[in-house]
Amino acid sequence: MVNTKNNNLVNRDKNLSFQNEEREKSAAELVIANEELAFQNKEKGKRAAELIIANKELTFQNKEKGKRAAELVIANKELTFQNKEKGKRAAELVIANKELTFQNKEKEKRAAELVIANKELAYQNQENEKRTEELIAANTELKKAEEYHKEYILGLEKMMFMTSHKVRLDIANILGISNLLDHATNSPEEHKQFVDYIKQSAISLDIFTKELTLVIFDLEQKGRNKNFIKPTDL
């Protein structure tokens, strides 16, 4: 009976020792668990702080995104307006290009007409130059003609003077002597003297005829040299 009690006591002590060990283990595990919990709390606190910062950053980013979205809406409106303006400018450019094409065609027409006009003007200038040369030549010929006509008139005046003075004088002498021969009863010596007078007048007329021929010939030569008609043709 004593042994049984002792055994029970020993067993109780063993159980108590085992429980104490288990308690110590539990206490050690609890300490470790508390330390782990404290560490986790600290980490949770850090995460919470980081989360607060992240939430603030997210809030800031959302605000910035809102601003960017508003700016994007404005930019889209501006872009839409610019596209409309570009469309208008494009339409105006198409019209301007058509107008420019039309003007270029008109310029080409004007250029072609100007080329034709220049050719016509050049032709007219050549014709004017020809007409001018012909007019100068005609004026030159006219001056030559005027000079020749003056000379011809002077020649005619000279012939008229010679005719009126020399021819008329000799003819008057011959007529006078002829009348004397018809009506007078003169001696043979006087008849011979009258005949001599007539012969002298005839010789004088012959000399005058030669002089007149030289004057006419001189006028003809001047006319030929100046390419004019002969005095006998005037």
C-alpha positions in Angstrom: 0.0 0.0 0.0 2.9 2.3 0.8 4.5 1.3 -2.5 1.3 2.1 -4.3 1.2 5.6 -2.9 4.8 6.1 -3.6 4.2 5.0 -7.2 1.3 7.3 -7.5 3.3 10.2 -6.0 6.1 9.5 -8.4 3.7 9.3 -11.3 2.1 12.5 -10.1 5.5 14.2 -9.9 6.3 13.0 -13.4 3.0 14.3 -14.6 3.5 17.5 -12.8 7.0 17.8 -14.2 5.7 17.0 -17.7 3.0 19.5 -17.4 5.5 22.1 -16.1 7.7 21.3 -19.1 4.7 21.6 -21.4 3.8 24.8 -19.7 7.3 26.2 -20.1 7.2 25.0 -23.7 3.8 26.7 -24.1 5.1 29.8 -22.3 8.2 29.8 -24.6 6.0 29.3 -27.7 3.6 32.0 -26.3 6.6 34.4 -26.0 7.7 33.5 -29.5 4.1 33.8 -30.7 3.8 37.2 -28.9 7.1 38.3 -30.5 5.9 37.1 -33.9 2.5 38.8 -33.3 4.3 42.0 -32.2 6.5 41.8 -35.3 3.4 41.1 -37.4 1.6 44.1 -35.8 4.6 46.3 -36.5 4.6 45.0 -40.1 0.8 45.5 -40.3 1.4 49.1 -38.9 4.0 49.6 -41.6 1.7 48.2 -44.2 -1.1 50.3 -42.9 1.2 53.4 -43.0 2.3 52.4 -46.5 -1.3 51.8 -47.5 -2.3 55.3 -46.2 0.6 56.8 -48.2 -0.5 54.6 -51.2 -4.1 55.7 -50.8 -3.0 59.3 -50.7 -0.8 58.7 -53.7 -3.7 57.0 -55.4 -6.0 59.8 -54.5 -3.5 62.3 -55.9 -3.1 60.2 -59.0 -6.8 60.0 -59.4 -7.0 63.8 -59.1 -4.2 64.1 -61.6 -6.0 61.6 -63.9 -9.2 63.7 -63.5 -7.2 66.7 -64.5 -5.6 64.9 -67.4 -9.1 63.6 -68.4 -10.4 67.1 -68.3 -7.4 68.4 -70.2 -7.9 65.5 -72.6 -11.6 66.5 -73.1 -10.5 70.1 -73.8 -7.7 68.8 -76.1 -10.2 66.6 -77.9 -12.5 69.6 -78.3 -9.6 71.7 -79.5 -8.5 68.9 -81.8 -12.1 68.5 -83.2 -12.2 72.3 -83.7 -8.8 72.2 -85.4 -9.9 69.3 -87.6 -12.9 71.3 -88.6 -10.7 74.3 -89.3 -8.3 72.0 -91.3 -11.3 70.7 -93.2 -12.3 74.3 -94.0 -8.7 75.2 -94.9 -8.6 72.0 -97.1 -11.8 73.0 -98.9 -10.5 76.5 -99.3 -7.2 75.1 -100.6 -9.1 73.0 -103.1 -10.9 76.1 -104.3 -7.7 78.0 -104.3 -6.0 75.3 -106.3 -8.8 75.3 -108.8 -8.6 79.1 -109.0 -4.8 78.9 -109.4 -5.2 76.2 -112.1 -7.7 78.5 -113.9 -5.4 81.5 -113.6 -2.4 79.4 -114.8 -4.5 78.4 -117.9 -5.5 82.0 -118.4 -1.8 83.0 -118.0 -0.8 80.3 -120.6 -3.5 81.7 -122.9 -2.3 85.2 -122.4 1.3 84.0 -122.9 0.3 82.3 -126.2 -1.6 85.4 -127.3 1.5 87.5 -126.3 3.7 85.2 -128.4 1.4 85.6 -131.3 1.1 89.4 -130.7 4.9 89.6 -130.5 5.3 87.7 -133.7 2.7 90.0 -135.3 4.5 93.0 -133.9 7.8 91.8 -135.1 6.3 91.2 -138.6 4.7 94.7 -138.5 8.0 96.2 -137.4 9.8 94.4 -140.3 7.1 95.7 -142.6 7.4 99.2 -141.1 11.2 99.0 -141.5 10.6 98.0 -145.2 8.1 100.8 -145.6 10.5 103.2 -143.9 13.3 102.1 -146.2 11.0 102.4 -149.2 9.8 105.8 -147.9 13.4 107.0 -147.4 14.3 105.7 -150.9 11.1 107.4 -152.3 12.1 110.6 -150.5 15.6 110.3 -151.9 14.2 109.7 -155.4 11.8 112.6 -154.8 14.6 114.9 -153.9 16.6 113.7 -156.9 13.5 114.3 -159.0 13.0 117.8 -157.6 16.7 118.6 -158.2 16.4 117.2 -161.7 13.2 119.1 -162.4 14.9 122.2 -161.2 17.8 121.6 -163.5 15.4 120.6 -166.3 13.4 123.9 -165.8 16.7 125.8 -165.8 17.6 124.0 -169.0 14.3 124.8 -170.5 14.7 128.4 -169.5 18.1 128.4 -171.0 16.7 126.9 -174.3 13.9 129.5 -174.3 16.4 132.3 -173.7 18.6 131.0 -176.5 15.6 130.5 -178.8 14.1 133.9 -178.1 17.4 135.8 -178.4 19.6 133.9 -180.9 17.1 132.1 -183.1 14.7 135.0 -183.3 17.5 137.4 -184.1 18.8 135.3 -186.9 15.4 134.5 -188.3 14.5 138.2 -188.2 17.7 139.0 -190.1 16.9 136.3 -192.7 13.3 137.5 -193.1 14.4 141.1 -193.3 17.0 140.4 -196.0 14.5 138.2 -197.8 12.1 141.2 -197.9 14.8 143.4 -199.2 15.6 140.9 -201.9 12.0 140.7 -203.0 11.3 144.3 -203.2 14.6 146.0 -203.9 16.4 146.5 -207.2 19.9 146.3 -206.2 23.1 145.6 -207.9 24.7 142.1 -208.1 27.2 143.2 -205.4 24.4 144.1 -203.0 22.6 140.8 -203.8 25.8 139.0 -203.0 26.1 141.0 -199.8 22.5 140.1 -198.8 23.3 136.4 -199.5 26.3 136.7 -197.3 24.1 138.1 -194.5 21.7 135.2 -195.0 24.6 132.7 -194.9 25.9 134.3 -191.7 22.5 134.0 -190.1 22.2 130.4 -191.3 25.7 129.6 -189.8 24.6 131.3 -186.6 21.5 129.2 -186.6 23.5 126.1 -187.2 25.8 126.9 -184.3 22.8 127.6 -182.1 21.3 124.2 -183.1 24.4 122.5 -182.1 24.5 124.3 -178.7 20.8 123.5 -178.2 21.5 119.8 -179.0 24.3 119.8 -176.4 22.0 121.4 -173.8 19.3 118.7 -174.5 21.9 116.0 -174.4 23.2 117.2 -171.1 19.7 117.1 -169.6 19.2 113.6 -170.9 22.5 112.5 -169.4 21.5 113.9 -166.0 18.1 112.2 -166.2 19.8 108.8 -167.0 22.3 109.2 -164.2 19.5 109.8 -161.7 17.2 107.1 -163.2 14.6 109.6 -164.4 12.8 109.8 -167.6 14.3 111.7 -170.5 13.5 115.4 -171.0 11.9 114.5 -174.3 9.4 112.2 -172.4 8.3 114.9 -169.9 
